Amino acid sequence: MKESMRRRSVPSALVFVCGLLFSSVSHCQVSSSSTGQLSLVDALQSTLANHPALRIQEQEVVTSRALKQQAAGKFDAVLSSGLSQSRTNLPLSQFEKDQAALIGITADHQTINLTDFSLGASKLYRSGVIIGPAFQATRTTDNVQNIPGANLSNLSFQVMVPLLRGRGRDVVAAQETAAGIAVDASLLDLNQTVSDLLAETAARYWAAVAAEKILEVARGSEERGRVYVDNVQTLIQAGRVPEAESNQVKANLAGRAAERIAAEQGVIEAKQQLALAMGLTADQIATVGSASEGFPAAEETTTSADGGAIQKLFELASQRRADLLASRRRQSEAQTLLVAARNQTRPQVDLSFNTGYTGLAEGTGFSQVFQSPFRNAQGPDLFGGITYRFPPSNNLARGQLLQAQASVRETELRTLEISRATMAAVGAALQGVRNSVLGLQKAREAVAAFQAALDGEREKYRLGVGSLVDILTMEDRLTVAQRTYVNAGLAYALALVRLRSVTGTIVEPDKPVRSVDGSVFLSLPAVSAGKSQP
């Protein structure tokens, strides 16, 4: 009877020691440590400043602008000039020799010297009209017929007006207009990339927060296990409990140490993934500090996932998602090119008009070339004509039209697919937020319930009706519940990131992004008049 009472008193003493320990550390700290070095905003700003994917997408914008500039090049004024000199020796027939001899010229061949100078300009207007002035001066001398030399100059102005193919701004400037639309689409693509990378960084940040909290749980659990070992060892040395009792607490400590080691590795990997998301270089990855913020607080009253809420968020996403807006812009680009392709199937009918005058100055002096435009002009030269050209098969134009029609259809289908995927993603993301809130509530309740159960096991052990195994088992379950609570907090944080991402409410879709407000990842997007409010 005394031995039985002594064995009961020994566990009671152990429970008393363990109770002191549990009273101070049983509630695992799941809020972020105040000694952290990296805030969410710092991580997001690093992504904006350093991530290579953004630099790549920025070059895509530069490329699209370059293509627009190239497309505008067809409307540049073109200046042209030329200068040529030729000398031709033509043998004379006997008749030609005799004719030359009659005027006192003895020659067996004719030497012709021809100097030609031209200067002109032309410009294609976006209406399809081509205009251009031209000047040409020709100086001719020879030893038989034109010994004094003749200098002819012609100043003209030409206008060419297309009547069918190539007429109208929507046709002629289609490539330039489409290239401008492509620039807008590339800017939207850039902001979509920004949004995706910021969402990835936020997700990695919350994963790092969770990894550090899991490590806190594991360290606390290991420390409590170490105290159990020390206390049981003390009681064994005092002869109050059997030595076999030490095996349970040692095994328990070893298991908790293994969990702590795994948690430390988890922190290392989470920080590495966060560093990559932040765009840090290889030598900076190891320098990432601990996350300094805790999980966002759950908004329990704003998580309705009914059809009305989903529809409002879908309408918001339709106005804010940069990838959807970019797809619509590319659809407009394809339709612009379709108009031009359809026009190319028409015949080429051009009306040309040319007017000017011709001057003549005689003499072999070089200055006579420049005097010729102002001498012996005999009135305006006029020319008018119409040309028609059309290939009967017209396979090139027909093939281009089919390609343009397919491109329009493709962009329409792509826009529809993005819209469908957005609708589905919005519903799933909103439901995910709601379920994560419920899961967080249940996880919090589970921690409280296991804590109460552990207190009950300690009380039973104190009364002599429990066992050390029951205490250790319940304490392990509490540790699992604490990890589950951390994971529930992570699930809610990630659900917010996902909802912000699918609704396009991380950054403005059509404005340059130079900074980001980290609070967008801490709350749900508010819907008001079709716009989001952070």
matplotlib code that plots the C-alpha trace (Angstrom):
import matplotlib.pyplot as plt

x = [0.0, 2.8, 4.7, 1.6, 1.1, 4.8, 4.5, 1.5, 3.2, 6.3, 4.2, 2.4, 5.7, 6.6, 3.3, 3.8, 7.2, 5.7, 2.7, 5.1, 6.6, 3.3, 1.9, 4.6, 5.1, 2.1, 0.6, 2.9, 3.6, 2.2, 2.6, 5.7, 8.7, 9.5, 13.1, 12.6, 14.5, 12.4, 8.9, 6.4, 6.7, 10.5, 10.2, 7.7, 9.8, 12.8, 10.8, 10.0, 13.6, 15.5, 13.5, 14.9, 11.5, 10.4, 13.5, 12.8, 9.2, 10.4, 12.5, 9.4, 7.8, 10.8, 10.6, 6.9, 7.7, 10.5, 8.0, 5.6, 8.4, 9.2, 5.6, 5.5, 8.6, 6.6, 5.1, 8.5, 9.4, 12.0, 14.7, 16.6, 19.3, 21.6, 24.5, 25.8, 28.3, 28.6, 30.7, 29.5, 31.4, 29.2, 30.6, 29.2, 27.9, 29.3, 26.1, 26.4, 30.1, 29.0, 26.3, 28.8, 31.3, 28.7, 28.8, 32.6, 32.9, 35.3, 34.7, 34.4, 32.5, 30.2, 31.3, 28.4, 29.0, 26.0, 25.7, 22.6, 21.6, 18.3, 16.8, 13.4, 11.3, 8.2, 5.9, 3.1, 0.3, -1.9, -4.8, -2.9, -2.0, 1.6, 3.0, 6.5, 8.4, 11.2, 14.0, 16.2, 18.9, 20.7, 23.8, 24.6, 27.5, 28.9, 31.2, 28.7, 25.2, 25.3, 28.7, 27.6, 26.0, 22.4, 21.3, 17.7, 16.0, 12.6, 10.8, 7.7, 5.2, 3.5, 0.4, -0.8, -4.3, -5.4, -9.0, -9.5, -6.6, -4.6, -7.1, -8.0, -6.3, -7.8, -6.1, -2.8, -2.0, -3.3, 0.2, 1.0, -2.3, -1.9, 1.6, 0.4, -2.2, 0.5, 2.4, -0.6, -0.9, 2.8, 2.4, -0.6, 1.6, 4.2, 1.8, 0.4, 3.9, 4.3, 1.1, 2.1, 5.6, 4.3, 1.7, 4.5, 6.6, 3.7, 3.1, 6.7, 6.8, 3.9, 5.5, 8.6, 6.5, 4.8, 8.2, 9.5, 6.4, 6.6, 10.2, 9.0, 6.5, 9.2, 11.7, 9.1, 8.1, 11.8, 12.5, 9.6, 10.7, 14.2, 12.7, 10.7, 14.0, 15.8, 12.9, 12.5, 16.2, 16.2, 13.4, 15.1, 18.2, 16.1, 14.7, 11.1, 10.3, 11.6, 14.6, 12.5, 10.5, 13.4, 13.0, 9.7, 10.9, 14.1, 12.3, 9.9, 12.8, 14.5, 11.3, 10.9, 14.5, 14.0, 11.0, 13.0, 15.8, 13.3, 11.7, 15.1, 15.6, 12.1, 13.0, 16.2, 14.3, 11.5, 14.0, 15.7, 12.4, 11.6, 15.0, 14.4, 11.0, 12.5, 14.9, 18.1, 21.4, 23.2, 25.4, 22.4, 20.2, 21.9, 21.5, 17.6, 16.5, 13.6, 10.1, 8.9, 5.2, 2.5, -0.4, -3.2, -6.2, -9.2, -12.1, -14.9, -17.8, -16.7, -16.3, -19.7, -19.2, -22.7, -23.4, -23.9, -20.5, -18.8, -20.5, -19.3, -15.8, -15.8, -17.0, -14.2, -11.7, -13.0, -12.0, -8.8, -7.0, -4.2, -3.9, -7.6, -7.3, -4.2, -6.1, -8.8, -6.3, -4.8, -8.2, -8.6, -5.1, -6.1, -9.4, -7.4, -5.1, -8.2, -9.5, -6.2, -6.1, -9.6, -8.7, -5.7, -8.1, -9.4, -7.8, -5.1, -6.5, -4.4, -4.9, -1.7, -1.3, 1.9, 2.6, 5.8, 7.8, 11.1, 13.8, 16.7, 20.1, 22.7, 26.4, 29.2, 29.8, 29.0, 27.0, 24.5, 23.1, 21.8, 20.6, 18.5, 15.5, 15.0, 15.4, 13.2, 10.3, 7.5, 4.5, 3.4, 3.8, 0.8, 0.3, -2.7, -3.3, -4.9, -3.4, -5.1, -3.5, -5.0, -3.8, -6.6, -5.8, -4.7, -3.4, -1.2, -4.0, -6.5, -4.0, -3.3, -7.0, -7.5, -4.6, -6.0, -9.5, -7.9, -5.9, -9.1, -10.9, -7.9, -7.8, -11.5, -11.2, -8.2, -10.1, -13.1, -10.9, -9.2, -12.6, -13.9, -10.8, -11.1, -14.7, -13.9, -10.8, -12.7, -15.3, -12.7, -10.6, -13.5, -14.6, -11.0, -11.0, -14.2, -13.0, -9.7, -11.4, -13.5, -10.4, -8.6, -11.4, -11.5, -7.7, -7.9, -10.6, -8.5, -5.5, -7.7, -9.4, -6.1, -4.7, -7.7, -7.3, -3.6, -4.6, -7.0, -4.4, -2.1, -4.9, -5.6, -2.0, -1.8, -4.7, -2.9, -5.3, -3.3, 0.1, 3.1, 2.4, -1.0, 0.6, 3.2, 0.6, -1.7, 1.2, 2.2, -1.3, -1.3, 1.9, 0.3, -2.7, -0.4, 1.3, -2.2, -3.1, 0.0, -0.8, -4.4, -3.0, -0.8, -3.8, -5.8, -2.9, -2.4, -6.1, -6.0, -3.1, -4.9, -8.1, -6.1, -4.3, -7.4, -9.3, -6.4, -6.4, -2.7, -1.6, -3.4, -3.5, -2.7, -0.4, 3.4, 4.2, 6.9, 5.8, 3.3, 1.1, 1.7, -1.8, -3.4, -2.3, -3.8, -7.4, -10.1, -10.7, -13.7, -16.1, -17.6, -19.0, -16.9, -13.6, -11.5, -10.5, -7.4]
y = [0.0, 2.4, 1.4, 2.2, 5.5, 6.3, 5.5, 7.7, 10.6, 10.4, 10.9, 13.7, 15.4, 14.9, 16.3, 19.3, 20.0, 19.4, 21.6, 24.5, 24.0, 23.7, 26.8, 28.9, 27.3, 25.2, 27.9, 28.0, 31.5, 31.8, 35.5, 36.8, 37.6, 41.3, 40.7, 39.9, 41.8, 41.5, 43.0, 42.1, 45.5, 45.1, 41.7, 43.1, 46.1, 43.9, 41.9, 45.1, 46.3, 43.1, 40.3, 39.3, 38.3, 42.0, 43.1, 40.6, 41.8, 45.4, 44.5, 43.0, 46.5, 48.0, 45.6, 46.3, 50.0, 49.4, 47.5, 50.4, 52.8, 50.5, 50.4, 54.2, 54.2, 53.7, 57.2, 58.9, 61.3, 59.7, 61.9, 60.7, 62.1, 60.8, 61.8, 59.9, 60.5, 58.4, 58.5, 56.5, 56.0, 55.1, 54.2, 56.2, 54.7, 56.0, 58.0, 59.6, 60.5, 62.1, 64.1, 65.3, 66.2, 68.5, 70.7, 70.5, 67.8, 65.0, 62.1, 58.3, 57.9, 59.9, 60.5, 61.3, 62.7, 62.5, 64.0, 63.3, 64.7, 64.0, 65.1, 64.1, 63.4, 61.3, 60.7, 58.2, 59.6, 57.5, 58.0, 56.1, 59.2, 59.5, 62.9, 64.0, 66.7, 65.8, 67.7, 66.3, 68.0, 66.4, 67.8, 66.3, 67.0, 65.2, 65.8, 65.5, 66.7, 68.6, 70.2, 73.4, 71.2, 71.2, 71.4, 70.2, 70.4, 69.2, 70.2, 68.1, 67.3, 63.9, 62.8, 59.2, 58.4, 54.8, 54.1, 50.6, 48.7, 50.7, 53.4, 54.8, 55.2, 52.0, 50.1, 52.0, 52.6, 49.2, 47.9, 51.1, 51.0, 47.3, 47.9, 50.7, 48.3, 45.7, 48.3, 48.7, 44.9, 44.6, 47.1, 45.2, 42.0, 43.8, 44.7, 41.1, 39.9, 42.3, 41.1, 37.4, 38.0, 40.1, 37.3, 34.7, 36.8, 37.3, 33.6, 32.8, 35.4, 33.8, 30.3, 31.7, 33.0, 29.6, 27.8, 30.0, 29.5, 25.8, 26.0, 27.8, 25.1, 22.4, 24.2, 24.6, 21.0, 19.8, 22.0, 20.6, 17.1, 17.9, 19.1, 15.8, 13.8, 15.9, 15.6, 11.9, 11.3, 13.2, 11.1, 7.9, 8.9, 9.5, 6.0, 7.3, 5.9, 2.9, 3.4, 2.1, 5.3, 7.1, 5.2, 6.9, 10.4, 9.8, 8.4, 11.3, 13.8, 12.2, 12.4, 16.0, 16.8, 15.2, 17.4, 20.5, 19.6, 19.1, 22.4, 24.2, 22.7, 24.0, 27.5, 27.4, 26.2, 28.7, 31.6, 30.4, 30.3, 33.8, 35.1, 33.7, 35.3, 38.6, 38.5, 38.4, 37.4, 34.2, 35.9, 37.6, 34.6, 33.5, 36.9, 37.0, 37.8, 36.4, 37.5, 40.2, 40.1, 37.8, 36.3, 38.6, 38.6, 36.7, 38.8, 36.5, 38.8, 39.4, 35.9, 35.2, 33.0, 33.2, 33.7, 37.5, 37.9, 35.8, 37.7, 41.1, 39.9, 38.5, 41.8, 43.4, 40.9, 41.6, 45.2, 44.7, 41.6, 42.7, 39.5, 39.6, 43.3, 42.4, 39.6, 42.0, 44.5, 41.7, 40.9, 44.5, 44.3, 41.2, 42.9, 45.9, 43.7, 41.9, 45.1, 45.6, 42.0, 42.1, 45.3, 43.5, 41.2, 44.1, 45.2, 47.8, 50.8, 54.0, 57.5, 59.4, 63.0, 64.8, 68.5, 70.5, 72.2, 71.8, 74.3, 74.5, 76.2, 75.7, 75.7, 73.5, 75.4, 73.7, 76.7, 76.2, 73.1, 75.3, 78.0, 75.6, 75.6, 79.3, 79.5, 78.6, 77.2, 76.7, 76.1, 73.4, 69.7, 67.7, 64.0, 62.0, 58.3, 55.3, 51.9, 48.6, 45.5, 42.4, 38.8, 36.4, 33.8, 36.3, 33.5, 35.8, 38.1, 35.3, 33.4, 36.5, 37.1, 33.5, 34.0, 37.3, 35.7, 32.8, 35.2, 37.1, 33.9, 32.7, 35.9, 35.7, 32.2, 33.0, 35.9, 33.7, 31.0, 33.5, 34.9, 31.3, 30.5, 33.8, 33.1, 29.6, 30.9, 33.7, 31.3, 28.8, 31.6, 33.2, 29.8, 29.1, 32.2, 31.2, 27.7, 28.9, 31.1, 28.2, 26.0, 28.7, 28.9, 25.1, 24.9, 27.6, 25.6, 22.5, 24.1, 25.3, 21.9, 20.0, 22.4, 21.7, 18.0, 18.2, 20.1, 17.3, 14.6, 16.4, 16.6, 12.9, 12.1, 14.2, 12.2, 9.0, 7.7, 8.8, 8.0, 9.7, 8.1, 9.8, 13.2, 12.8, 11.6, 14.5, 17.0, 15.6, 16.1, 19.7, 20.2, 18.8, 21.1, 24.1, 23.2, 22.7, 26.2, 27.6, 25.9, 27.2, 30.7, 30.1, 28.7, 31.9, 34.2, 32.2, 32.3, 36.1, 36.2, 33.9, 36.0, 39.2, 37.6, 36.2, 39.5, 41.6, 43.8, 43.7, 46.6, 48.9, 47.1, 50.1, 52.3, 52.0, 50.2, 51.8, 50.7, 48.4, 48.6, 45.5, 45.9, 44.4, 41.0, 41.6, 42.1, 41.1, 43.2, 45.5, 45.9, 49.3, 50.6, 48.2, 49.2, 47.7, 49.5, 48.2]
z = [0.0, 0.9, -2.3, -4.4, -2.7, -3.3, -7.0, -7.3, -5.5, -7.8, -11.0, -9.2, -8.6, -12.2, -13.3, -11.1, -12.8, -16.2, -15.3, -14.6, -18.0, -19.8, -18.1, -19.7, -23.2, -24.1, -26.2, -29.2, -30.5, -34.0, -34.4, -36.3, -34.3, -33.8, -34.5, -38.2, -40.9, -44.0, -44.4, -47.1, -48.8, -48.9, -50.6, -53.1, -53.9, -54.4, -57.0, -58.8, -58.8, -59.4, -61.0, -64.5, -65.8, -65.6, -67.4, -70.1, -70.5, -70.6, -73.6, -75.2, -74.8, -76.4, -79.3, -79.8, -79.9, -82.4, -84.6, -84.5, -85.5, -88.4, -89.5, -89.5, -91.6, -94.8, -94.4, -94.2, -97.0, -99.3, -100.8, -103.9, -106.1, -108.7, -110.9, -113.9, -116.6, -119.8, -123.0, -126.0, -129.3, -132.2, -135.6, -138.6, -141.8, -145.1, -145.6, -142.2, -142.9, -146.2, -144.4, -141.8, -144.6, -146.2, -143.1, -142.8, -140.2, -140.8, -138.5, -138.8, -135.4, -133.2, -129.6, -127.2, -123.7, -121.5, -118.0, -116.0, -112.6, -110.8, -107.5, -106.2, -103.2, -102.6, -99.7, -99.0, -97.0, -94.8, -97.2, -99.8, -102.0, -103.1, -104.1, -105.0, -106.8, -109.2, -111.0, -113.8, -115.7, -118.7, -120.5, -123.9, -126.3, -129.3, -132.2, -135.0, -134.3, -131.1, -130.9, -129.0, -126.3, -125.0, -121.4, -120.7, -117.3, -116.3, -113.1, -112.4, -109.6, -109.6, -107.7, -107.6, -106.2, -105.6, -106.4, -105.1, -103.5, -101.0, -100.5, -97.1, -93.7, -92.3, -95.1, -95.7, -92.1, -90.9, -90.0, -88.1, -86.2, -85.4, -84.2, -81.9, -80.5, -80.0, -77.9, -75.7, -75.4, -74.5, -71.7, -70.4, -70.6, -68.6, -65.9, -65.9, -65.4, -62.5, -61.0, -61.3, -59.9, -57.0, -56.3, -56.4, -54.0, -51.6, -51.6, -51.0, -48.2, -46.5, -47.0, -45.3, -42.4, -42.1, -42.1, -39.3, -37.3, -37.8, -36.6, -33.5, -32.8, -33.3, -31.1, -28.4, -28.6, -28.5, -25.5, -23.6, -24.5, -23.2, -19.9, -19.7, -20.1, -17.4, -14.9, -15.4, -15.1, -11.9, -10.5, -11.7, -9.8, -6.8, -7.1, -7.5, -10.9, -12.8, -15.1, -18.0, -17.9, -19.5, -22.7, -23.4, -22.9, -24.8, -27.7, -27.6, -27.5, -30.4, -32.5, -31.7, -32.5, -35.9, -36.5, -35.5, -37.9, -40.7, -39.8, -40.0, -43.4, -44.3, -43.3, -45.4, -48.5, -47.9, -47.7, -50.9, -52.8, -51.4, -52.5, -56.0, -56.1, -55.0, -58.0, -55.9, -57.3, -56.4, -53.8, -52.2, -51.8, -48.5, -47.0, -46.9, -43.4, -41.4, -42.3, -39.9, -40.4, -39.3, -41.4, -42.4, -40.1, -41.4, -42.6, -41.3, -42.3, -45.9, -47.3, -48.9, -51.9, -53.4, -57.1, -56.7, -55.0, -57.7, -60.5, -59.0, -58.7, -62.2, -63.6, -61.6, -63.0, -66.6, -66.1, -64.2, -65.4, -67.6, -69.5, -70.5, -71.5, -73.5, -75.3, -76.2, -77.6, -79.7, -80.9, -82.1, -83.7, -85.7, -86.8, -88.0, -90.1, -91.5, -93.0, -94.8, -95.9, -97.4, -99.3, -100.9, -102.7, -104.8, -108.2, -108.3, -110.0, -109.7, -111.1, -111.9, -112.7, -113.5, -114.4, -114.8, -117.5, -119.4, -120.0, -122.4, -122.3, -125.0, -124.4, -123.1, -119.9, -116.6, -115.4, -118.3, -116.5, -113.7, -116.1, -118.1, -115.7, -116.4, -120.1, -123.1, -121.1, -123.5, -121.2, -118.7, -119.4, -118.5, -118.0, -116.8, -116.8, -115.1, -114.6, -113.8, -112.4, -111.0, -111.0, -112.0, -109.3, -106.7, -104.5, -102.4, -101.4, -100.8, -98.6, -96.6, -96.1, -94.9, -92.5, -91.2, -90.7, -88.8, -86.6, -85.7, -84.8, -82.8, -80.8, -80.2, -78.9, -76.8, -75.2, -74.6, -73.0, -70.7, -69.7, -69.0, -67.0, -65.1, -64.2, -62.9, -61.0, -59.3, -58.0, -56.8, -55.2, -53.4, -52.1, -51.1, -49.0, -47.3, -46.6, -45.4, -42.9, -41.7, -41.5, -39.6, -37.1, -36.6, -36.3, -33.6, -31.8, -32.1, -30.4, -27.6, -27.2, -27.2, -24.7, -22.5, -23.0, -22.1, -18.9, -18.2, -18.7, -16.3, -13.7, -14.1, -13.7, -10.6, -9.2, -10.1, -12.7, -15.8, -17.2, -18.7, -22.0, -22.1, -21.3, -24.0, -26.5, -25.8, -25.9, -29.3, -30.5, -29.3, -31.3, -34.4, -33.8, -33.5, -36.8, -38.4, -37.1, -38.8, -42.0, -41.8, -41.4, -44.5, -46.4, -45.7, -46.7, -49.9, -50.6, -50.4, -52.8, -55.2, -55.1, -55.7, -58.6, -60.4, -60.0, -61.2, -58.1, -57.3, -59.6, -62.0, -65.4, -67.6, -65.5, -64.9, -61.7, -59.7, -56.2, -54.6, -51.6, -49.5, -47.9, -51.0, -49.8, -46.4, -47.3, -49.7, -52.8, -52.2, -55.1, -55.6, -58.9, -60.8, -59.2, -56.5, -53.4, -51.6]

ax = plt.figure().add_subplot(projection="3d")
ax.plot(x, y, z, "-o")
ax.set_aspect("equal")
plt.show()
